[in-house]
């Protein structure tokens, strides 16, 4: 049985993290963002709600906390405010507040 490789949007976020700390090179991020070659090219899992959130989180570099990145990315992609008590979040995300 031949299997088709598919990658989760979470892989894009993990590769971005690994690139930031120097564990993978930019070439691993090129094109498919998948380090495993395949003749027909890798497919991504269906981009339900997680794809845009992961892509946005990969671009958030003001925190190393993966949960803060995902929360901030979800807020940004949904265009909704985020109630968060973390000073880094409220200082760097215009949509974040804590009263």
C-alpha angles and dihedrals in degrees: 000000000000114000126206117223115234127179130210120233085242087071089065090055093046092050090051090053092048091048091052092056094042098250094121131028129238089258089069088058096050124112106331096022086225122117094203111086120217129180095240094034126253121285125219124233111257109290098239114155096313101064099070092038092053092046090051092045090053088062095051106095103160092090135039092202107107093205093052089049093051093046092049091046092050090051091050096047093046093041090227130133120257123216104212133153096204109113092215091055097047091044095051106030116067091201093056124095141166120191 
